[in-house]
Amino acid sequence: MRYMSTRGYGARDPLGFTDILLEGLAPDGGLYVPEDYPSLSHDNLRELRATLTTHGYAAFAAEVLGLFIDDVSTGDLLAMCERAYTAAKFGTDDIAPVSQLEPGLWLAHLSEGPTAAFKDMAMQLLAQFFDHELTKRDQRLTIVGATSGDTGSAAEYAMLDTDRVKVFMLSPLDRMSPFQRGQMYGIDDPRVVNIVVPGTFDDCQDLVKQVNADAEFKDEYSIGAVNSINWARIVAQVVYYLASWIRVSEATGSDQVSFTVPSGNFGNILAGHVSRMMGAPILDLVCATNENNVLAEFFDTGVYRVRSSEQTYATSSPSMDISKASNFERFFFDLTGRNAGEVRRLFGEQLPRTGVIDIRQEPYADGCAQVYGFRAGTSTHADRVATIARVWGADGYLIDPHTADAVKVATDRMRQTAQEQQKSAVPMIVTETALPIKFAATIREAIGHEPDMPERFVHVMDAPQHTVTLGGGVDQLKDIISARA
């Protein structure tokens, strides 16, 4: 399995997985993708089902990842998965279990990891990948990342397991919940530098990309990435899509499923798209957005319109307060028939200049829904509060605001397709985002009291917080990195 950039770099001389693991963005500004997706036959899917059932999630993950990674030995890959996915870290041997919320609607529980967010599912493995490869090469890595709330803490806690990685994490000022800030900023370790940026997540992400665009600086300080621009994040998430399909299929007898995914940066749902491209029997991939509905607008109209920081709302599902979805470029690579020249024109030239991509007149415009099964919907603050209260009252299960956005959009989609008999029996799986304790104020508004605090988090808000404020632009960020790397 070899890799190239969405904009063409590496097409003539593709790279291995371990090379792109440490590189982050490609030199041409594109994102790495496999030359071809591995194909899962009916027999392959049956074998994967048997592995998950008989040997558990870690062995299953190693088998799936082995389809994308041929420059790490099978034994090493299994060992890394076994260290990443343990009961001690995720609370149960049954990693990423599923449960039924109501008839036809299922929840994939992805937030039982060390930082109570689905990002742990990939970050715990990514830390193992980094440690293994950096030890092998006797190198160190400087991570420069951006977070809208959960990526930062998941990455920082995971990377504390290795002394070969230092993390510089950018986060938007006053755009995360108090719990999220306490969880990140309370880390007192020289390997972690939390940088607060006045603005939005998109501003943080832009700064990360500017650092990556400086080839000389990137090489000097060995800059890498933990955001979903890193392909390893995506492929780690493919594992739980396939596991969720298997588990719901076994419980319902339905071979086909659909997914609804809370989405901001398009990384999580992209992993669902990759699973579908591999041959997993996924009918619909429903993209759930909050008031920052750039992605829903695109799937409804064919126009992708990036919004400014001033136009990006601060909402009660803050991890989705994103108006520039980095991973959208990977989807466009497939949508355009894997046309790197077209992607380079759209994302390298047109989008930076105009802030808009309009595909309504393009021959591939119908592919979003008809070929790739994408649908979308939007949820508001009132919707998520009502959904949290409804699910709590009906099912006795407490969901966080982002998951509530997805449940609302999922139920809307299920009602919409109820008249289509060929689709009515297909189970819908919502991918959980985080535990509700991260968003106590919204939970209190929805059900009248705050969620119970898990014992392992009782002191999160007590620790002194350690941050550096970025008053300038990318030059100041580079100075901070240079001084502390």
N, C-alpha and C positions, 0 to 999 in steps of 0.2 A: 504494500500500500504506500503510494507516494502522494505528495501534496504540491499544490500550486496556489498562486494568488488569484482572487476574483478578478484582478485587473491584468493578469497575464504573467506576472513574474513567476519563474520556475516552470513555465510550460515546456521549455526545451530541456531543462535539467531539474526535474522535480526533486523535492526534499523528503527526507524521512520524518517520521513522527517526532523523534527526539530532537531534531533540528528546529522544527517549528514550535515545539514545546517551549523552548527557551527564547524564542525570538519575538513572539507577540505579533504585532503588525508586520506585514511584508514590506520590503524596501520601497515598493511602488505605492504604498498607502492602502493596498487592498488587504483582504482577510484570507487566511489560508483555508482551503477546502481540499477534500480528497479528489484525485483525478477522476475517480469513479466511485460511486457508493457500492459497498459490498451488497450482494444480493442474497436474500434469505429464501430458500425454497421451502416448500411445505415440510419436507423432511428436516431441514435445518431448524425450523420453528418448533417442530415436535421435539427435537433434541434439546433445544434451549429450555423448553417447558420442563423436560425431565430433569435437567440440571438444576433449575431453580427449586423444583419440588424436592429433589433428593439431596442436593448438596448445599443449598442455601444461596443467599444473595451474593456473597463474595465470590464464590466459584462461578456463579452466573455472570457477574460483572466481568470477571477475567475472560470468560468465553466470548462475551460480546465485544469487549475491548480488543481482544485478539484479532478480530476482523479488521480493525483499523490500524493495528500496531504490529509491524513485523520486524522492528529493530530492537525489541526487548524480548528476552527469553520468556517462554511460557511459565517457567517456574518463578521468575522474578515478578512477572505480572500478577500471578496468583498471590504471591507473598505480599505485594503492595495492596492488593484488594483486601486481603485478610487483615492487614493492619488498619486500613481505612474504615472498613465496615464491621464494627464490633458492637456487641451488646453494651459494653461499657460506654461507648460513645453515643449510641442511638437508642438505648433503653430497652432493647429487645433483640433477640436473634433474628426476628422476622423484620428485617430492614424494609422500610417503605411499604407497610401493609396497606390494605384498602378496606373500606367499609361502606355500607349502603346508607345514604342519607334519607332517601325516599325512593319509591318505585322508579327504576330506570336511572337514578342519579347516584353516582358513586364518588367517593373522596379518596384520593391517593395521599396518604399521610407521609409527608416529606419533611416535617419540621421538628422531629424529635432529636436532632443532633445537638452538638455542643453549644450552638448559639441560637437555637430555636427557630431556624429558618431553613428553607429548602436549599439555600446556597451551600449548606454543609454537605449535601449529597455529592457535590462536585469538588468542593474545596478540600475536604479531607483526603480525597484521592489525589488531587493536584499537588498537595504538599508531599505526598509519597513519591509522585513522579519527579518533582523537583529534587528532592533529597537523593533519590536513586541516581539520577543523571548527573547532578552536580558532584556527587561523591565520586562517581565513575570518572568524570573529567577533571576532578580536583579544581572546581571553579566555584565562584560565588555569584549570586544574582541579586540585582536591585529591582524590586517590584515597584512600579509606579501605577497606582490604580485609582479608580473613581468609584464612589458609592452613592446610592440614593437611600441607603439605610442598612441593608442586610449584607451586601457583598463585603463591605469593609470589615465588620466584626468576624464574619465567617472566614475570610482570608487571614486576618491577623491571628486569630486563635489557631487556625490550622498551621500557619507558617511558624508558629512558636515551637513546633515539633522539630524544626531543623535549624541549625546554627549557620547554614550557608545562604540564608535568604534574609534580606532586610526589606521592610515594607514601608513605602511612603503612600499613604492613602488620603486622597482628596475627598472632602465631603462638603455639601452646601450648607451655609450658615442658616441655622434655625429652620431647616427643612426636614429634620428627622424627629422622631418621637423622643421624649426624655429617656426612655429605656434604651433605645438605639444609641443615643449619645453616651449614656453611662456605660454601656457595654463596650463601645469602641474606645472612648476617650479615657476610660478607667484603666486601660492597660499601661503599666509602668515598666517598660522594657526598652532598652536602647535599640532593639531590632525593629521597633514599630514607631513610626512618626505619623501622627494624625495632623493633617493640614486642612484648616477650615477656609473655605472659599466663599466670599460674598457672591451670591448668585444661585444658580440652579445646578442640578446634576449635569445638565448638558454643558454648562460652563466648565465643570470639573473634567468631564469627558473630553472636551475640546483641548484642554491643557495637556492631558495625558497623550493625546494624539500628536500635539505639537512637539512634545518631548521625544516621542517615537520617530517623528519625522526628521529629527536632527541626527543623521547617521553617525556623525563623529562623536557626539555626546552619548548616544545610545551605546556605541561600541566601548567608549572609555569607561562607562559606569555599568556595563553589562545590564542594560535595562530590559526587563521582562514584563509580562502582563498576567494578571489574574482575572481581569474582567472577561466577559464572554467573547471578546475579540480573540481570546486564546482558544483555539480549537479543542484543546483538552477539556475545557469546561463543557463544551457542547457534547462531546462524545461520552463524557461521564453521565450526562443527563439522558442520553439515549437509553442507557441501561434501565432507568426506572420507568421510562415509557413502555419498554418491552415487558418489564416485570409487571407493571400495572395491567397491561393488556392480558397477560397470561392469567393473573389472579382473578380479574373480573370475568374473563372468558370461562374459567373453571367454575366460578360461582354461579354464572347465569346460563351457561350453555351456548352463549352467543359468540360466534367466531369473530365478529366484527364489533369494534367499539368506536366511539368518538371521544375527543378530549376538548375541554374548555380550559383555557390557560390565562391567568392574569398576566398581562404583558405590558412592559414599558420599553425595554431595550431589545426585545424580540429574540433573546437568547434561549429562553426556556421553550417557547413554542417552536423555535427553529429545530430543537432536538426532536420534537414530535414530527416535524416535517422530514427530518433525516430518517427517522424510524419508518415513516410511511414510504419514503423512497427506497428503503432497503427491502420492503415487501411486507411489513407489518400491516395487518388488515385494519387500518384506521380509515373510517369514512370521512368524518369532518374534523377539522382543526379550527376551533372557534377562539378567536382572539378577543379577550375581554379587556377593555380599557376603562379608565376613570374619566374624569372631566378633561384630561389631556388626551383627547381621542384622535391623535394624528393617525394611528394605525387603523382604527375603525373607519375613519374618514376615507383612507386609501382603499380599503376593501369594499367600501360602499360606492365610491365614485371613480376610482382609478387615478386619483390625484394625491400625491404624497407631498404635503406642504409642511415643511419644518417651521416651527414657531420660535420666536425669540424668547429670551429669559423673561421679559416683561409679560409675554403672552402665555407663559407656562404657569398654570395654577398651582398653588400650594393646597393639597387636599388631605383628607383623612385616610387615604391609602398612599402615603408619601413615596413608597418605593417604586411607584408607577408614575411619578411626576416627571416624566421624560418626554421630550418632543423631538429627539434625534435618536432613532433606533439604530445603533451600530450594526446589529446583525441583519438588518434588512438587506444589506448589500449581498449577503450570502444567499438569501432567498432570490434576489433579482438575478443572480448568476444562473440559477436553475430556470427561473421564469423566462429569461431571454435565450434559453437553449444553450447555456454555458458559454455565452458570448462575452469574453473578457473585454473586447473592444467596446461593446455597447455598455457594459458596466463601467468601464473607465470613463466613457463619455458622460454617462448619467451621474455617477457618484464622484468622479474625480474632477469633472469640469462643470457640468450643468448645475448640480445641486449646490456646490459652494458659491456659484455666481448668482443664482436666482432663488435658491431656497425651495424650489419646486421641481418635482418630477411628475409629468403628466403622461400616462400611457394609454389614454382613452382611444387614440388613433393607431396604436401599435398592434401588429398582428398577434402579439402574445398576451393582449389585455385580458382575454377570457380565461387564460390559464390559471389565474388565482383560485377561482372557485371550481371551474370545470375539470381542470387537470390535477390541481394540487389540493383541492378540498377545503380551502380556507373560507371561513365565514368570520363575522365580527359583530360586536355589540358594545354598548357603552353603559356604564353604571354611574350614578351620582351619589353624593353623600347621603341623601335621603334614602336612596335605594339600598346602600350598603347597611345603614343603620336598621332599616326595616328587615333586611335579609338576615342579619345577625340575630335579631329578635325572633324572627320566624323559625329559623333553624334551631335556636335554643329552646323555644317553646315546643316545637313539634318533635324534635329528635333528641333533645337534651345534650346536644353537642355544641360547643362554643367555637366559632370560627373567627379568624381575624378579618379586618376590613378588606384586604386584597382578595382573600379567598371568597369573601362575600360578594365582591364585584363579579367574580367568576361564576358563583352559584346563581346570581341574578341573571347574568347573560346566558348561562347554560339552561336555566328553566325557560327563558324566553325562546331560545332556540328549540328546545324540546316541544314547546307548545306550537311553534311555527311548523315543525315537521310532523306533528301528530297526524295530520291528514294524509301524509304520504306513507302509505302502508308499508312500503318496502324499507322505510327508515324508522318507523315508530318503535320497533322492538330493539333497536341498537342502543346498548347502554352508553350513557354519557359519564365520563370520568373528569372530575375537576381536580386539578393539581393544586394542593395546598401550598400556601406561601410561607406562613409563619405561625407561631403560637400567639394566641390573643394577648398574652401578657405584654407584648411589645407595644400594644396600642390601647392602653388601659382607658384613656379618656373616651375614645369612641365606643369601647365595650360598655363603659358605665352609661353613656348616653343611650345605648341600645337596650340594655337589660336592667339598668337601675343600680348596678354595683360593678366593681372592678373584678376581673378574673382572679382566681387563686394564683398566688405566686409559687411556682415550683421551687422546691427547697434549694436547688443548685443556683438559683438566681436571687436569693434574698438580699445579698449584699451588693448587687450590681450598681445601685444608685448611691451607695455610700462612699465609694472610692473617690479620691481626688482625681480630677480630669486633667489630662495632659494634651495640649494642642499647640499648634503654630498657626497663626493667621497669615494668609497670603493677601497682602494688600496690593501687590502688583500683578504682573502677568507671567508669562512663561520664563522670562529671564530670572525673575526672583525665585520661581520654583526650581530652576536649575541651580541657583546659588544654594538653596536649602539642601538639595540633593548632594551637591558637591561638598558641602560642609559636614554632612552627617553620614554619607555613604561609607 
